[in-house]
Amino acid sequence: MTIGSGAAAVTSGSRQRRSGHSRSRALTGIAAFAAAAALLGGCTDPAPEPTPGAGVSDGGGAAPGDPTADPAAEAALETACTEFYGDPDYTAPLSRVVLDRAATAPDIGPSDPFFYTMTGDDIDAVFDAAPEEAQQAATALAEWFRTEPEHGQDADRDGFRDAWEGLAAACQGASTAATWIIEPGEDGTKPAPLVCSRIYDTPSTLIHFANANVLTSNMFRLVGLGGRNVPAERMDDVQATEDLLARESAAVDDEAVRAGIDAVRVPFQDALQGDMWSDGIQQPLDQLAAACRDVGYDVPAVVEDEDNSAVVGAPRPGDQQDQETA
């Protein structure tokens, strides 16, 4: 099995999905009697039509920030969404586990579908008390894990993306991470801890590499942790990485983190200009890691094993973490 995220392991347990609640119909007879009496009296004015969209969203709940919103529902939505996406410190949230599981499903799903079903249970559990719209979006994502991994390479990967983006849309406004998934903000406004988590800890499931490896691990294969020749046959990957890092550099709200990202970009830029020798990104990554720690993001260790291969997500003190070898 490919271990990919480098994030702290999240213990998955089977949880019961939320049961439905019946609605009371005890007043039906009284309401019918009152309506009949009013009709006989001939004096009842027609009830006004409800104002379309007044205090509700398309999914039946008030939009975050709507003055007519139910404060308790807003609080429940924020609690569920920030737990799932990890706001504001982005340390080992369930969303990263979900991305890792989706990336490994094509290879592992047919042999262990129950493992992925538990991931669906965990998603439902996080959103158990959330408003209905968010619950429905979470259930769609959870159902993907209950039905698709067993199909292996034929699993509906586009369906996963749709469900992933659907949940982010339901959490838009309640979670900064979800909001950036759906509608990236202006340059210079993306929280630095979120940017750091994207580079160091987030599986590459939905970006160019489309695998469970974190971005740093994918970068090692191109420009090395230490010196190496950049593989000429992988220039498309080099370009995609430079494009991604350029976007994160422009988006981040911290100058030191931006400078660290720009230092990491240098060997990719050099290769695109024809210089295929890379001195590696150990020092640039150290610079970026220091800047990330300064803004409060707990960067995982990057070390070398006996074969001089990079290991991403080496355990932080006190952590029990998966490791990934580049």
C-alpha positions in Angstrom: 0.0 0.0 0.0 1.3 3.4 -0.8 1.4 5.6 2.3 1.1 9.2 1.1 0.1 12.1 3.3 2.8 12.2 5.9 0.1 13.4 8.2 -0.5 12.1 11.7 -2.4 8.8 11.5 -6.1 9.2 12.2 -7.7 6.2 13.9 -10.7 5.2 11.8 -13.6 3.5 13.6 -17.0 2.4 12.3 -19.6 4.7 13.5 -23.4 4.6 13.1 -24.8 7.1 10.6 -27.2 9.6 11.9 -30.7 8.3 12.1 -33.6 10.3 10.7 -36.1 12.2 12.9 -39.8 11.9 12.4 -41.9 15.0 12.4 -44.9 15.4 14.6 -48.3 15.6 12.9 -50.4 16.0 16.0 -51.9 19.3 15.0 -53.1 18.2 11.5 -56.8 17.7 12.5 -56.9 21.1 14.4 -55.4 22.9 11.4 -57.9 21.4 9.0 -60.9 22.3 11.3 -59.7 25.9 11.6 -59.3 26.2 7.8 -62.8 24.9 7.3 -64.3 27.4 9.8 -62.5 30.3 8.1 -63.8 29.2 4.7 -67.4 29.2 6.0 -66.9 32.6 7.6 -65.7 34.0 4.2 -63.4 36.5 5.9 -60.0 35.0 5.7 -57.4 36.9 3.7 -55.0 34.7 1.6 -51.7 34.0 3.3 -48.8 35.9 1.8 -46.4 34.0 -0.4 -43.0 33.3 1.2 -40.3 35.5 -0.2 -38.0 33.4 -2.4 -34.7 32.8 -0.8 -35.5 34.7 2.4 -33.1 33.3 5.0 -32.5 30.0 3.2 -30.0 28.6 0.7 -30.8 26.2 -2.1 -30.1 23.4 0.3 -32.6 24.6 2.9 -30.2 26.3 5.3 -29.3 29.9 5.8 -26.1 31.0 4.2 -23.1 31.7 6.5 -23.2 35.4 7.5 -26.9 35.8 6.6 -28.6 38.0 9.3 -31.6 35.7 9.3 -29.4 32.6 9.9 -29.9 30.4 12.9 -26.9 31.0 15.2 -27.0 27.5 16.5 -27.0 26.1 12.9 -24.1 28.4 11.9 -22.1 27.3 14.9 -22.8 23.6 14.1 -21.7 24.1 10.5 -18.5 25.9 11.5 -17.7 23.2 14.1 -18.0 20.4 11.6 -16.3 22.2 8.7 -13.3 23.4 10.7 -12.9 19.9 12.2 -12.9 18.3 8.7 -10.6 20.8 7.1 -8.4 21.6 10.1 -8.8 25.3 10.4 -6.9 27.2 11.6 -3.7 25.2 12.3 -4.3 22.5 9.6 -2.6 19.8 11.6 -3.7 16.2 10.6 -7.4 17.0 9.7 -9.7 14.3 8.3 -9.7 16.0 4.9 -6.1 14.9 4.4 -7.0 11.3 5.3 -9.8 11.4 2.8 -7.5 12.6 0.1 -5.0 9.9 0.9 -7.7 7.2 0.9 -9.1 8.3 -2.4 -5.7 8.1 -4.0 -4.9 4.6 -2.7 -8.4 3.3 -3.4 -7.8 2.2 -7.1 -5.0 -0.1 -5.9 -6.1 -1.2 -2.5 -9.9 -0.9 -2.6 -10.8 -4.3 -4.1 -8.8 -6.2 -1.5 -10.0 -4.2 1.5 -13.3 -2.3 0.8 -14.2 -2.3 4.5 -11.2 -0.1 5.2 -12.6 2.6 2.9 -16.2 2.1 4.3 -14.8 3.2 7.7 -13.6 6.4 6.1 -17.1 7.1 5.0 -18.4 6.5 8.5 -15.8 8.9 9.8 -17.0 11.6 7.4 -20.6 11.1 8.4 -19.6 11.3 12.1 -18.0 14.7 11.7 -21.1 16.2 10.1 -23.6 14.3 12.3 -24.9 17.5 14.0 -24.3 19.9 11.0 -27.2 21.5 9.1 -29.0 19.4 6.5 -27.3 20.8 3.4 -23.8 20.0 4.9 -25.0 16.6 6.0 -26.2 15.8 2.5 -22.9 16.9 1.0 -20.9 14.9 3.5 -23.1 11.8 2.8 -22.3 12.1 -0.9 -18.6 12.0 -0.1 -19.0 9.2 2.4 -21.0 7.1 -0.1 -18.2 7.4 -2.6 -16.0 5.5 -0.1 -18.7 2.9 0.5 -19.3 2.1 -3.1 -16.3 3.0 -5.4 -13.1 1.6 -3.9 -14.2 -1.9 -4.5 -14.1 -1.1 -8.2 -10.4 -0.5 -8.1 -9.0 1.1 -11.2 -12.6 1.6 -12.5 -13.5 3.7 -9.4 -15.2 6.9 -10.4 -12.5 9.4 -9.8 -14.4 12.3 -11.3 -17.2 11.4 -8.9 -14.8 11.8 -6.0 -13.8 15.2 -7.2 -17.4 16.2 -7.6 -18.3 15.0 -4.0 -15.1 16.7 -2.6 -16.0 20.0 -4.2 -19.6 19.6 -3.2 -18.7 19.4 0.5 -16.3 22.3 0.2 -19.2 24.3 -1.3 -21.4 23.5 1.7 -18.6 24.6 4.0 -17.7 27.7 2.0 -17.6 30.6 4.4 -17.5 28.4 7.5 -13.9 27.1 6.7 -11.1 29.1 5.1 -9.7 25.9 3.6 -13.0 25.0 2.0 -13.4 28.5 0.7 -10.0 28.4 -1.1 -11.0 25.1 -2.7 -14.1 26.6 -4.2 -13.1 30.2 -4.9 -9.5 31.2 -4.3 -9.2 34.7 -2.9 -7.0 37.6 -3.9 -3.2 37.3 -4.0 -1.6 37.9 -0.7 -4.6 36.8 1.4 -4.2 33.0 1.7 -3.3 32.0 5.3 0.4 31.0 5.5 -0.4 27.8 7.7 -2.8 26.7 4.9 -0.1 27.2 2.3 2.4 25.3 4.4 0.0 22.4 4.8 -0.5 22.3 1.1 3.2 21.9 0.4 4.3 19.7 3.3 1.3 17.5 4.3 -1.5 17.3 1.7 -1.7 14.3 -0.6 -1.4 15.2 -4.3 -4.7 13.4 -5.2 -6.4 16.3 -7.0 -3.4 18.1 -8.4 -1.2 17.3 -11.4 0.5 14.3 -9.9 -2.7 12.6 -8.9 -1.2 10.3 -6.3 -1.1 10.0 -2.5 2.4 11.5 -2.2 2.7 14.9 -0.7 4.1 17.7 -2.9 7.6 17.7 -1.3 7.9 14.0 -2.1 6.9 14.5 -5.7 9.5 17.3 -5.9 12.3 15.1 -4.6 11.8 12.8 -7.6 12.3 15.7 -9.9 15.1 17.9 -8.4 16.3 15.8 -5.5 16.7 16.5 -1.8 20.4 16.6 -2.6 22.1 17.2 -5.9 20.9 15.3 -9.0 20.2 15.7 -12.7 16.6 16.6 -13.4 15.0 13.8 -15.5 14.5 15.2 -19.0 11.5 13.0 -19.7 9.6 14.7 -16.8 9.6 18.3 -17.9 5.9 18.4 -17.9 6.0 17.5 -14.1 8.7 20.2 -13.6 6.5 22.8 -15.3 3.4 21.8 -13.3 5.3 22.0 -10.1 6.7 25.5 -10.9 3.2 26.6 -11.8 1.7 25.3 -8.5 4.5 26.9 -6.4 4.1 30.2 -8.3 0.4 30.2 -7.4 1.1 29.5 -3.7 3.8 32.1 -3.6 1.5 34.8 -5.0 -1.4 33.8 -2.8 0.3 33.5 0.6 -0.1 36.3 3.2 3.3 36.1 4.7 6.5 37.5 3.1 8.9 35.0 4.8 6.8 32.0 3.6 6.7 33.5 0.1 10.5 33.9 0.1 10.9 30.3 1.2 8.6 29.1 -1.6 10.5 31.2 -4.1 13.8 29.6 -3.0 12.3 26.1 -3.5 11.2 27.2 -7.0 14.8 28.0 -8.2 15.9 24.5 -9.4 12.5 24.1 -11.3 13.0 27.4 -13.0 16.6 26.6 -13.8 15.6 23.3 -15.4 12.9 25.0 -17.5 15.6 27.3 -18.7 17.8 24.4 -19.7 20.1 23.9 -16.7 19.3 20.3 -15.8 21.6 20.0 -12.8 19.9 20.6 -9.5 21.7 21.2 -6.2 18.6 19.9 -4.5 16.0 21.5 -2.3 17.2 20.6 1.2 18.3 24.2 2.1 15.3 25.9 0.5 13.0 23.5 2.3 14.8 24.3 5.6 14.2 28.0 4.9 10.6 27.4 4.1 10.1 25.2 7.1 11.5 27.9 9.5 9.1 30.4 8.0 6.2 28.0 8.4 7.1 27.3 12.0 7.2 31.1 12.6 3.6 31.4 11.5 2.6 28.5 13.7 2.5 25.6 11.3 4.1 22.4 12.7 6.2 21.3 9.7 7.0 17.5 9.6 10.6 16.4 9.6 12.3 15.7 6.3 15.2 13.3 6.8 17.2 10.8 4.7 17.1 7.1 5.2 20.0 4.6 4.7 19.6 4.7 1.0 19.8 8.5 0.9 16.2 8.7 0.0 14.0 11.5 1.4 11.5 10.5 4.0 8.6 13.0 4.3 6.5 13.2 7.4 9.0 11.6 9.8 7.4 11.6 13.2 7.2 14.8 15.1 8.0 14.4 18.8 5.1 12.5 20.4 3.4 11.7 17.1 2.7 8.3 15.6 2.9 9.1 11.9 2.9 7.3 8.6 6.1 7.7 6.6 6.6 8.1 2.9 9.8 7.3 1.0 10.6 9.3 -2.1 
